[in-house]
Amino acid sequence: MKKYLKIIIPLILICITGLVIYHFVSKVKLNSSYVNGNTAGNLYNAGLFCESDGEVFFSNTNDNGRLYAMNIDGSNIHKLSNDTAMYINADKNYVYYVRNNNQKITSQTFFSYDRNSLCRIKRNGHGSTVLDPDPCIYASLIGNYIYYLHYDTQTATSLYRIRIDGEEKKKIKNHYLFTCNTSDRYFYYNNPKNGQLYRYDTASQSEALFYDCNCYKPVVLDDTNVYYMDVNRDNAIVHVNINNPNPVVLTEANIEHYNVYGSLIFYQRGGDNPALCVVKNDGTGFKELAKGEFCNINVTSQYVYFTDFVSNKEYCTSTQNPDTIKALQP
């Protein structure tokens, strides 16, 4: 008996040690602050690019939109997942995205069963996990929770949140809200009924009117500078500092998509003369970058990425000195 015990006890200890190690290795690492997973402008434009800690995670249109990573200068390109990804967010440990398999990606893409699941993967491409298998879209990371639009046949489109470890899934609103514009623990949104700009506090789960306007897809920077498509001006882009509320109209009407980086606003002009354009936040420095219909305007510190709406080809130009357009061929 003692002979058997000498064999069995070490085996049991080895198994216990293995289980303890596995628990700590596989345990999801939570964030210690209100990290925001991507910029408002990128998430309004399908969230196809996400810059985080020296890396850019992106949806590679040359490989059916599959999830890739690269350095911010475009080097060291490598695949993370065979999933077609959109609404990409990242923190120091993980990448979060909506799996949009078997579909052409545009910022107008909406729900489809069995394809639009909310997922998490390690930054090195290992450990892929489905957080919500139901159809999801417009995902935004705030701290340890992802806020997203969820669809089911009983309640249709609703605002949900889920913790990054897949726990505490909860309905927040019975209707849709765009949660793209995050800042610390807040997200900003336009009221779907009247366009007024509201701020939602995720800590207290309360909301309040932030700025009285009729806006669409607002971008609030530093809690003071507000950009939005003005519904009353046929979607012209407006900039206002709420401490000195004198709105400055930056563009003509009929703007289809836009993104903000620093003092620059990149936007797609619609109408009879469509083009990708850039202007400064004081209304000066206008430049037409490329004629045609473009969408998915995503911005990183180095490059502005955008997609030809007809051919679905990806292009880019310098963020700081936008001028020469080149094809993106990762």
C-alpha positions as a Markdown table, in Angstrom:
| # | Residue | x | y | z |
|---|---|---|---|---|
| 1 | Met | 0.0 | 0.0 | 0.0 |
| 2 | Lys | 2.8 | 2.4 | 0.9 |
| 3 | Lys | 4.4 | 1.7 | -2.4 |
| 4 | Tyr | 1.2 | 2.7 | -4.2 |
| 5 | Leu | 0.8 | 5.8 | -2.1 |
| 6 | Lys | 4.3 | 6.9 | -3.0 |
| 7 | Ile | 3.2 | 6.8 | -6.7 |
| 8 | Ile | -0.4 | 8.1 | -6.3 |
| 9 | Ile | 0.3 | 11.1 | -4.1 |
| 10 | Pro | 2.9 | 12.8 | -6.4 |
| 11 | Leu | 0.5 | 12.2 | -9.3 |
| 12 | Ile | -2.3 | 14.0 | -7.4 |
| 13 | Leu | 0.0 | 16.8 | -6.5 |
| 14 | Ile | 1.1 | 17.2 | -10.1 |
| 15 | Cys | -2.5 | 17.3 | -11.3 |
| 16 | Ile | -3.5 | 19.9 | -8.7 |
| 17 | Thr | -0.5 | 22.0 | -9.6 |
| 18 | Gly | -1.4 | 21.7 | -13.3 |
| 19 | Leu | -5.0 | 22.8 | -12.6 |
| 20 | Val | -3.8 | 25.8 | -10.6 |
| 21 | Ile | -1.4 | 26.9 | -13.3 |
| 22 | Tyr | -4.1 | 26.4 | -16.0 |
| 23 | His | -6.5 | 28.5 | -13.9 |
| 24 | Phe | -4.1 | 31.5 | -13.7 |
| 25 | Val | -3.0 | 31.2 | -17.3 |
| 26 | Ser | -6.5 | 30.9 | -18.7 |
| 27 | Lys | -8.1 | 33.5 | -16.4 |
| 28 | Val | -9.1 | 36.6 | -18.3 |
| 29 | Lys | -7.0 | 39.7 | -17.3 |
| 30 | Leu | -9.3 | 42.6 | -16.4 |
| 31 | Asn | -8.4 | 46.2 | -16.9 |
| 32 | Ser | -7.5 | 48.5 | -14.0 |
| 33 | Ser | -8.8 | 51.6 | -15.6 |
| 34 | Tyr | -11.5 | 52.9 | -18.1 |
| 35 | Val | -9.6 | 52.0 | -21.2 |
| 36 | Asn | -11.4 | 52.9 | -24.5 |
| 37 | Gly | -11.0 | 50.3 | -27.2 |
| 38 | Asn | -11.0 | 52.5 | -30.4 |
| 39 | Thr | -11.8 | 56.0 | -31.6 |
| 40 | Ala | -15.3 | 57.3 | -32.3 |
| 41 | Gly | -14.5 | 58.1 | -35.9 |
| 42 | Asn | -13.1 | 54.6 | -36.6 |
| 43 | Leu | -16.1 | 52.8 | -35.0 |
| 44 | Tyr | -18.6 | 54.9 | -36.9 |
| 45 | Asn | -16.7 | 53.7 | -40.0 |
| 46 | Ala | -17.1 | 50.0 | -39.2 |
| 47 | Gly | -14.0 | 49.9 | -36.9 |
| 48 | Leu | -11.8 | 48.2 | -39.5 |
| 49 | Phe | -8.5 | 49.6 | -38.0 |
| 50 | Cys | -7.6 | 50.0 | -34.3 |
| 51 | Glu | -4.2 | 51.4 | -33.0 |
| 52 | Ser | -3.2 | 50.2 | -29.6 |
| 53 | Asp | 0.2 | 50.2 | -27.9 |
| 54 | Gly | 2.4 | 50.4 | -31.0 |
| 55 | Glu | 0.3 | 47.9 | -33.1 |
| 56 | Val | -2.5 | 48.3 | -35.5 |
| 57 | Phe | -5.2 | 45.6 | -35.6 |
| 58 | Phe | -7.1 | 45.6 | -38.9 |
| 59 | Ser | -9.5 | 43.9 | -41.2 |
| 60 | Asn | -7.6 | 42.9 | -44.3 |
| 61 | Thr | -9.8 | 43.5 | -47.3 |
| 62 | Asn | -7.2 | 41.6 | -49.5 |
| 63 | Asp | -8.0 | 38.5 | -47.4 |
| 64 | Asn | -11.8 | 38.7 | -47.1 |
| 65 | Gly | -11.6 | 41.1 | -44.2 |
| 66 | Arg | -9.8 | 38.6 | -41.9 |
| 67 | Leu | -8.2 | 39.9 | -38.7 |
| 68 | Tyr | -4.6 | 41.0 | -39.0 |
| 69 | Ala | -2.0 | 43.0 | -37.0 |
| 70 | Met | 0.9 | 45.2 | -38.0 |
| 71 | Asn | 3.3 | 47.8 | -36.7 |
| 72 | Ile | 2.0 | 51.4 | -36.9 |
| 73 | Asp | 4.3 | 52.0 | -39.9 |
| 74 | Gly | 2.7 | 49.1 | -41.8 |
| 75 | Ser | 5.6 | 46.6 | -41.2 |
| 76 | Asn | 5.4 | 43.1 | -39.7 |
| 77 | Ile | 2.0 | 42.2 | -41.1 |
| 78 | His | 0.6 | 38.9 | -39.8 |
| 79 | Lys | -2.7 | 37.2 | -39.5 |
| 80 | Leu | -4.4 | 36.7 | -36.1 |
| 81 | Ser | -7.6 | 35.0 | -37.1 |
| 82 | Asn | -9.5 | 33.6 | -40.0 |
| 83 | Asp | -12.6 | 35.5 | -38.8 |
| 84 | Thr | -13.7 | 38.4 | -40.9 |
| 85 | Ala | -13.6 | 41.2 | -38.4 |
| 86 | Met | -15.2 | 44.6 | -37.9 |
| 87 | Tyr | -15.8 | 47.0 | -34.9 |
| 88 | Ile | -12.3 | 46.1 | -33.7 |
| 89 | Asn | -11.3 | 47.2 | -30.1 |
| 90 | Ala | -8.2 | 46.5 | -28.1 |
| 91 | Asp | -6.7 | 46.8 | -24.7 |
| 92 | Lys | -3.2 | 45.8 | -23.5 |
| 93 | Asn | -4.1 | 42.1 | -23.4 |
| 94 | Tyr | -6.9 | 41.4 | -25.9 |
| 95 | Val | -8.5 | 42.3 | -29.2 |
| 96 | Tyr | -12.3 | 42.4 | -29.4 |
| 97 | Tyr | -14.3 | 42.4 | -32.6 |
| 98 | Val | -17.6 | 41.5 | -34.2 |
| 99 | Arg | -17.2 | 38.4 | -36.4 |
| 100 | Asn | -18.8 | 39.2 | -39.7 |
| 101 | Asn | -17.9 | 36.0 | -41.7 |
| 102 | Asn | -19.1 | 35.6 | -45.3 |
| 103 | Gln | -20.1 | 39.2 | -45.9 |
| 104 | Lys | -18.6 | 42.2 | -47.7 |
| 105 | Ile | -17.8 | 44.8 | -45.0 |
| 106 | Thr | -19.3 | 48.2 | -45.1 |
| 107 | Ser | -20.3 | 50.6 | -42.4 |
| 108 | Gln | -23.9 | 49.9 | -43.4 |
| 109 | Thr | -23.5 | 46.2 | -42.8 |
| 110 | Phe | -26.1 | 45.1 | -40.3 |
| 111 | Phe | -27.1 | 41.8 | -38.5 |
| 112 | Ser | -26.9 | 38.3 | -39.9 |
| 113 | Tyr | -27.4 | 35.1 | -37.9 |
| 114 | Asp | -24.5 | 32.8 | -37.1 |
| 115 | Arg | -21.9 | 35.3 | -38.4 |
| 116 | Asn | -22.1 | 38.5 | -36.3 |
| 117 | Ser | -20.9 | 37.1 | -33.0 |
| 118 | Leu | -18.9 | 39.2 | -30.5 |
| 119 | Cys | -15.5 | 37.7 | -30.0 |
| 120 | Arg | -12.3 | 38.1 | -27.9 |
| 121 | Ile | -8.8 | 37.0 | -28.9 |
| 122 | Lys | -5.3 | 37.5 | -27.3 |
| 123 | Arg | -3.1 | 40.1 | -29.0 |
| 124 | Asn | -0.9 | 37.3 | -30.3 |
| 125 | Gly | -3.8 | 35.5 | -32.0 |
| 126 | His | -4.3 | 32.7 | -29.5 |
| 127 | Gly | -7.2 | 31.9 | -27.4 |
| 128 | Ser | -10.2 | 33.0 | -29.5 |
| 129 | Thr | -13.4 | 33.1 | -27.5 |
| 130 | Val | -17.0 | 33.9 | -28.4 |
| 131 | Leu | -18.4 | 36.4 | -25.8 |
| 132 | Asp | -21.9 | 36.6 | -27.3 |
| 133 | Pro | -23.0 | 34.1 | -30.1 |
| 134 | Asp | -26.0 | 36.2 | -31.0 |
| 135 | Pro | -25.9 | 38.8 | -33.9 |
| 136 | Cys | -24.0 | 41.8 | -32.7 |
| 137 | Ile | -22.7 | 45.1 | -34.1 |
| 138 | Tyr | -21.3 | 48.5 | -33.1 |
| 139 | Ala | -19.1 | 47.2 | -30.2 |
| 140 | Ser | -17.2 | 49.6 | -28.0 |
| 141 | Leu | -14.9 | 48.7 | -25.1 |
| 142 | Ile | -15.1 | 50.8 | -21.9 |
| 143 | Gly | -13.0 | 49.5 | -19.1 |
| 144 | Asn | -14.0 | 45.9 | -18.5 |
| 145 | Tyr | -17.2 | 46.0 | -20.4 |
| 146 | Ile | -18.2 | 46.0 | -24.1 |
| 147 | Tyr | -21.2 | 48.0 | -25.1 |
| 148 | Tyr | -22.9 | 46.8 | -28.3 |
| 149 | Leu | -26.1 | 46.4 | -30.2 |
| 150 | His | -27.6 | 43.0 | -29.8 |
| 151 | Tyr | -30.3 | 41.4 | -31.9 |
| 152 | Asp | -32.8 | 38.6 | -31.2 |
| 153 | Thr | -36.2 | 37.7 | -32.6 |
| 154 | Gln | -38.0 | 38.6 | -29.4 |
| 155 | Thr | -36.8 | 42.1 | -28.7 |
| 156 | Ala | -35.1 | 43.1 | -32.0 |
| 157 | Thr | -32.3 | 45.6 | -31.6 |
| 158 | Ser | -31.3 | 46.5 | -28.1 |
| 159 | Leu | -28.2 | 48.0 | -26.3 |
| 160 | Tyr | -26.4 | 45.4 | -24.3 |
| 161 | Arg | -23.2 | 45.3 | -22.3 |
| 162 | Ile | -21.0 | 42.3 | -21.4 |
| 163 | Arg | -17.9 | 41.9 | -19.3 |
| 164 | Ile | -14.7 | 41.1 | -21.2 |
| 165 | Asp | -14.6 | 37.6 | -19.6 |
| 166 | Gly | -18.1 | 36.8 | -21.0 |
| 167 | Glu | -19.9 | 37.3 | -17.7 |
| 168 | Glu | -22.6 | 39.8 | -16.7 |
| 169 | Lys | -24.4 | 40.0 | -20.0 |
| 170 | Lys | -27.1 | 42.7 | -19.5 |
| 171 | Lys | -29.6 | 44.7 | -21.5 |
| 172 | Ile | -29.0 | 48.4 | -21.0 |
| 173 | Lys | -31.7 | 49.9 | -23.3 |
| 174 | Asn | -34.7 | 48.4 | -25.2 |
| 175 | His | -33.7 | 50.3 | -28.3 |
| 176 | Tyr | -30.5 | 51.0 | -30.3 |
| 177 | Leu | -27.9 | 53.7 | -29.4 |
| 178 | Phe | -24.6 | 54.3 | -31.0 |
| 179 | Thr | -21.9 | 53.8 | -28.3 |
| 180 | Cys | -18.9 | 54.6 | -30.7 |
| 181 | Asn | -17.9 | 57.8 | -29.0 |
| 182 | Thr | -16.3 | 56.7 | -25.7 |
| 183 | Ser | -14.2 | 58.8 | -23.3 |
| 184 | Asp | -13.0 | 57.4 | -20.0 |
| 185 | Arg | -16.1 | 56.0 | -18.4 |
| 186 | Tyr | -18.6 | 57.9 | -20.6 |
| 187 | Phe | -20.0 | 57.4 | -24.0 |
| 188 | Tyr | -21.8 | 60.1 | -26.0 |
| 189 | Tyr | -24.7 | 59.6 | -28.4 |
| 190 | Asn | -27.3 | 61.4 | -30.4 |
| 191 | Asn | -30.9 | 60.9 | -29.2 |
| 192 | Pro | -32.6 | 58.9 | -32.0 |
| 193 | Lys | -35.8 | 60.9 | -31.5 |
| 194 | Asn | -34.5 | 64.5 | -31.6 |
| 195 | Gly | -30.8 | 64.4 | -32.3 |
| 196 | Gln | -29.8 | 66.0 | -28.9 |
| 197 | Leu | -26.3 | 65.1 | -27.7 |
| 198 | Tyr | -26.4 | 63.0 | -24.5 |
| 199 | Arg | -23.6 | 61.7 | -22.2 |
| 200 | Tyr | -24.0 | 58.3 | -20.6 |
| 201 | Asp | -22.1 | 57.5 | -17.4 |
| 202 | Thr | -21.3 | 53.8 | -17.3 |
| 203 | Ala | -20.3 | 53.9 | -13.7 |
| 204 | Ser | -23.6 | 55.2 | -12.4 |
| 205 | Gln | -25.6 | 53.9 | -15.5 |
| 206 | Ser | -27.2 | 57.4 | -15.8 |
| 207 | Glu | -27.4 | 59.8 | -18.6 |
| 208 | Ala | -27.9 | 63.6 | -19.1 |
| 209 | Leu | -28.2 | 66.1 | -21.9 |
| 210 | Phe | -24.7 | 67.3 | -22.9 |
| 211 | Tyr | -25.3 | 69.8 | -25.7 |
| 212 | Asp | -28.6 | 70.9 | -27.3 |
| 213 | Cys | -28.3 | 70.4 | -31.1 |
| 214 | Asn | -29.8 | 68.2 | -33.8 |
| 215 | Cys | -26.8 | 66.0 | -34.5 |
| 216 | Tyr | -25.8 | 62.6 | -36.0 |
| 217 | Lys | -22.7 | 60.6 | -35.2 |
| 218 | Pro | -21.2 | 63.1 | -32.7 |
| 219 | Val | -17.4 | 63.0 | -31.9 |
| 220 | Val | -16.6 | 64.6 | -28.5 |
| 221 | Leu | -12.9 | 65.2 | -27.8 |
| 222 | Asp | -11.6 | 66.3 | -24.4 |
| 223 | Asp | -15.2 | 66.6 | -23.1 |
| 224 | Thr | -15.4 | 70.1 | -24.7 |
| 225 | Asn | -14.8 | 70.0 | -28.4 |
| 226 | Val | -17.7 | 68.6 | -30.3 |
| 227 | Tyr | -18.0 | 67.6 | -33.9 |
| 228 | Tyr | -21.2 | 66.3 | -35.5 |
| 229 | Met | -23.2 | 66.0 | -38.7 |
| 230 | Asp | -25.8 | 68.7 | -38.4 |
| 231 | Val | -29.2 | 67.3 | -39.4 |
| 232 | Asn | -30.6 | 70.9 | -39.7 |
| 233 | Arg | -27.9 | 71.7 | -42.2 |
| 234 | Asp | -28.4 | 68.6 | -44.3 |
| 235 | Asn | -25.5 | 66.7 | -42.6 |
| 236 | Ala | -22.8 | 69.4 | -42.9 |
| 237 | Ile | -20.1 | 68.9 | -40.3 |
| 238 | Val | -20.1 | 71.4 | -37.5 |
| 239 | His | -17.4 | 72.0 | -34.8 |
| 240 | Val | -18.3 | 73.7 | -31.5 |
| 241 | Asn | -16.5 | 74.2 | -28.1 |
| 242 | Ile | -19.2 | 73.9 | -25.5 |
| 243 | Asn | -17.4 | 76.5 | -23.3 |
| 244 | Asn | -17.9 | 79.0 | -26.1 |
| 245 | Pro | -20.9 | 77.7 | -28.0 |
| 246 | Asn | -20.5 | 79.3 | -31.4 |
| 247 | Pro | -20.8 | 76.5 | -33.9 |
| 248 | Val | -18.5 | 76.6 | -36.9 |
| 249 | Val | -19.8 | 75.0 | -40.1 |
| 250 | Leu | -16.7 | 73.2 | -41.6 |
| 251 | Thr | -18.1 | 71.6 | -44.8 |
| 252 | Glu | -20.8 | 71.8 | -47.4 |
| 253 | Ala | -24.0 | 69.7 | -46.9 |
| 254 | Asn | -24.6 | 66.1 | -47.8 |
| 255 | Ile | -21.6 | 64.5 | -46.0 |
| 256 | Glu | -21.8 | 60.7 | -45.9 |
| 257 | His | -18.9 | 59.7 | -43.6 |
| 258 | Tyr | -16.3 | 61.5 | -41.6 |
| 259 | Asn | -13.5 | 60.9 | -39.1 |
| 260 | Val | -11.5 | 63.3 | -36.8 |
| 261 | Tyr | -7.8 | 63.1 | -36.0 |
| 262 | Gly | -6.3 | 66.1 | -34.1 |
| 263 | Ser | -7.1 | 69.2 | -35.9 |
| 264 | Leu | -8.0 | 67.4 | -39.2 |
| 265 | Ile | -11.4 | 66.2 | -40.4 |
| 266 | Phe | -11.5 | 63.6 | -43.2 |
| 267 | Tyr | -14.8 | 63.2 | -44.9 |
| 268 | Gln | -16.7 | 61.8 | -47.8 |
| 269 | Arg | -18.6 | 64.4 | -49.8 |
| 270 | Gly | -21.8 | 63.1 | -51.5 |
| 271 | Gly | -24.0 | 64.5 | -54.2 |
| 272 | Asp | -23.2 | 64.9 | -57.8 |
| 273 | Asn | -19.5 | 65.5 | -57.2 |
| 274 | Pro | -18.5 | 62.8 | -54.7 |
| 275 | Ala | -14.9 | 62.9 | -53.2 |
| 276 | Leu | -12.8 | 62.2 | -50.2 |
| 277 | Cys | -11.8 | 65.5 | -48.6 |
| 278 | Val | -9.9 | 67.0 | -45.7 |
| 279 | Val | -10.4 | 70.2 | -43.8 |
| 280 | Lys | -9.0 | 71.7 | -40.6 |
| 281 | Asn | -11.2 | 72.1 | -37.5 |
| 282 | Asp | -11.4 | 75.9 | -38.0 |
| 283 | Gly | -12.7 | 75.5 | -41.6 |
| 284 | Thr | -9.4 | 76.3 | -43.3 |
| 285 | Gly | -7.0 | 74.0 | -45.3 |
| 286 | Phe | -9.6 | 72.3 | -47.5 |
| 287 | Lys | -8.2 | 69.8 | -49.9 |
| 288 | Glu | -9.9 | 67.2 | -52.2 |
| 289 | Leu | -7.9 | 64.0 | -51.8 |
| 290 | Ala | -9.6 | 61.7 | -54.3 |
| 291 | Lys | -12.7 | 61.8 | -56.5 |
| 292 | Gly | -15.2 | 59.0 | -56.2 |
| 293 | Glu | -17.3 | 57.2 | -53.6 |
| 294 | Phe | -15.4 | 56.0 | -50.6 |
| 295 | Cys | -16.4 | 54.6 | -47.2 |
| 296 | Asn | -14.9 | 53.1 | -44.1 |
| 297 | Ile | -12.6 | 56.1 | -43.3 |
| 298 | Asn | -10.4 | 54.8 | -40.5 |
| 299 | Val | -7.5 | 56.8 | -39.0 |
| 300 | Thr | -4.3 | 55.9 | -37.2 |
| 301 | Ser | -1.4 | 58.1 | -36.1 |
| 302 | Gln | 0.4 | 57.3 | -39.4 |
| 303 | Tyr | -2.2 | 56.7 | -42.1 |
| 304 | Val | -5.8 | 57.3 | -43.1 |
| 305 | Tyr | -7.4 | 54.2 | -44.6 |
| 306 | Phe | -10.5 | 54.2 | -46.8 |
| 307 | Thr | -12.3 | 51.8 | -49.1 |
| 308 | Asp | -13.5 | 52.3 | -52.7 |
| 309 | Phe | -17.3 | 51.7 | -52.4 |
| 310 | Val | -17.5 | 50.1 | -55.8 |
| 311 | Ser | -14.4 | 48.0 | -56.1 |
| 312 | Asn | -14.0 | 47.4 | -52.3 |
| 313 | Lys | -10.2 | 48.1 | -52.7 |
| 314 | Glu | -8.4 | 49.7 | -49.8 |
| 315 | Tyr | -6.3 | 52.8 | -50.1 |
| 316 | Cys | -4.4 | 55.0 | -47.7 |
| 317 | Thr | -2.6 | 58.4 | -47.3 |
| 318 | Ser | -0.5 | 60.1 | -44.7 |
| 319 | Thr | -2.4 | 61.3 | -41.6 |
| 320 | Gln | -0.2 | 64.3 | -40.9 |
| 321 | Asn | 0.3 | 65.3 | -44.5 |
| 322 | Pro | -2.5 | 63.9 | -46.5 |
| 323 | Asp | -1.8 | 64.1 | -50.2 |
| 324 | Thr | -0.5 | 61.1 | -52.2 |
| 325 | Ile | -3.0 | 58.2 | -52.3 |
| 326 | Lys | -1.7 | 54.6 | -52.6 |
| 327 | Ala | -3.2 | 51.2 | -52.6 |
| 328 | Leu | -3.0 | 49.2 | -49.4 |
| 329 | Gln | -1.6 | 45.7 | -50.3 |
| 330 | Pro | -0.8 | 43.9 | -47.1 |
